[in-house]
């Protein structure tokens, strides 16, 4: 599913509060909406670039419409059946799309990348006194 892939790619760049909403029964504009939050303009750009590049590379799709206005602190990548919204945290709270679409079912999602393995601890012998 493209929406889950987009969420994974946003997570690659440490986007937070990732949410996927199912709008198939509520909207003719898109089937799924992916929302995520970032803390800075460089991270906003990084998440947008990661989602764009990875979807193009792995799913062979480019956005039908893409917003490139970084100053808005809200970028949208529209793939037709999936819209990816990348917000600066303050803008996400202000526009509150979750509240606007509160009747949309949430799609269960969690990061697919495995947690980093910890290196094995080496046994340390205590020196005899």
C-alpha positions as CSV (number, residue, x, y, z in Angstrom):
1,X,0.0,0.0,0.0
2,X,1.4,3.4,-1.1
3,X,0.2,5.1,2.1
4,X,2.1,2.8,4.3
5,X,5.2,3.1,2.2
6,X,5.0,6.9,2.4
7,X,4.7,6.7,6.2
8,X,7.8,4.5,6.3
9,X,9.7,6.9,4.1
10,X,8.7,9.8,6.3
11,X,9.8,7.8,9.3
12,X,13.2,7.3,7.7
13,X,13.8,11.0,8.2
14,X,12.4,11.0,11.7
15,X,9.1,12.6,11.0
16,X,6.8,12.4,14.0
17,X,3.1,11.8,14.8
18,X,2.7,9.8,11.6
19,X,-1.0,9.1,10.9
20,X,-2.7,7.4,8.0
21,X,-6.4,8.1,7.4
22,X,-8.7,6.1,5.2
23,X,-10.9,8.5,3.2
24,X,-12.3,6.1,0.6
25,X,-15.8,6.4,1.9
26,X,-15.6,10.1,2.7
27,X,-13.8,11.9,-0.2
28,X,-13.6,11.8,-4.0
29,X,-10.2,13.7,-3.8
30,X,-8.1,10.9,-2.5
31,X,-8.3,7.4,-0.9
32,X,-5.7,7.9,1.9
33,X,-4.1,10.8,3.6
34,X,-0.8,10.5,5.4
35,X,0.0,13.2,8.0
36,X,3.4,13.7,9.6
37,X,5.1,16.4,11.6
38,X,8.6,17.9,11.6
39,X,10.5,20.4,13.8
40,X,12.4,22.5,11.3
41,X,12.5,23.6,7.7
42,X,15.6,21.5,6.9
43,X,13.7,18.4,8.2
44,X,10.6,19.5,6.2
45,X,12.7,19.4,3.0
46,X,14.4,16.2,4.0
47,X,11.1,14.4,4.6
48,X,9.6,15.7,1.4
49,X,12.7,14.6,-0.6
50,X,12.8,11.2,1.0
51,X,9.1,10.5,0.3
52,X,9.3,11.8,-3.2
53,X,12.6,9.9,-4.1
54,X,11.7,6.6,-2.5
55,X,8.2,6.4,-4.0
56,X,9.7,7.2,-7.4
57,X,12.4,4.6,-7.0
58,X,10.4,1.8,-5.4
59,X,6.9,2.3,-6.7
60,X,7.7,4.1,-10.0
61,X,5.4,7.0,-9.3
62,X,5.8,10.8,-9.2
63,X,3.4,13.1,-7.5
64,X,0.6,14.5,-9.7
65,X,0.9,17.7,-7.7
66,X,3.6,18.8,-5.3
67,X,3.8,21.9,-3.2
68,X,7.3,23.3,-3.0
69,X,6.7,26.4,-0.9
70,X,8.9,25.8,2.2
71,X,7.8,29.0,3.8
72,X,4.2,27.7,4.2
73,X,5.6,25.0,6.6
74,X,3.1,22.6,5.1
75,X,4.0,20.6,2.0
76,X,1.7,18.3,0.1
77,X,2.6,15.5,-2.3
78,X,-0.5,14.3,-4.1
79,X,-0.3,10.9,-5.8
80,X,-4.0,10.7,-6.7
81,X,-5.0,7.8,-4.4
82,X,-2.7,9.1,-1.6
83,X,-2.0,12.6,-0.3
84,X,1.1,13.1,1.9
85,X,1.0,16.1,4.2
86,X,4.2,17.2,5.8
87,X,3.7,19.8,8.5
88,X,5.8,21.8,10.8
89,X,4.3,20.9,14.2
90,X,2.8,24.3,14.8
91,X,1.1,24.4,11.4
92,X,-0.3,20.9,11.9
93,X,-1.9,22.0,15.2
94,X,-3.3,25.1,13.6
95,X,-4.9,23.4,10.6
96,X,-6.0,20.3,12.6
97,X,-6.8,18.0,9.6
98,X,-7.3,15.1,12.1
99,X,-10.2,17.1,13.6
100,X,-11.6,18.0,10.1
101,X,-11.5,14.4,9.1
102,X,-12.3,13.0,12.6
103,X,-14.8,10.5,11.1
104,X,-12.1,8.9,8.9
105,X,-10.9,5.5,10.0
106,X,-7.3,5.4,11.0
107,X,-5.1,2.8,9.3
108,X,-2.8,0.9,11.7
109,X,0.8,1.6,11.0
110,X,4.1,1.1,12.7
111,X,7.7,1.5,11.4
112,X,8.8,-1.4,9.3
113,X,12.6,-0.9,9.9
114,X,13.9,-3.3,12.5
115,X,15.3,-1.7,15.7
116,X,19.1,-1.4,15.7
117,X,20.8,-4.3,17.2
118,X,22.9,-3.6,20.2
119,X,26.4,-4.9,20.0
120,X,27.1,-7.9,22.2
121,X,28.8,-7.1,25.5
122,X,32.1,-8.6,26.0
123,X,32.7,-10.3,29.3
124,X,35.1,-8.3,31.4
125,X,37.2,-10.2,34.0
126,X,37.8,-8.4,37.2
127,X,41.4,-8.2,38.2
128,X,42.3,-10.3,41.2
129,X,43.4,-8.4,44.3
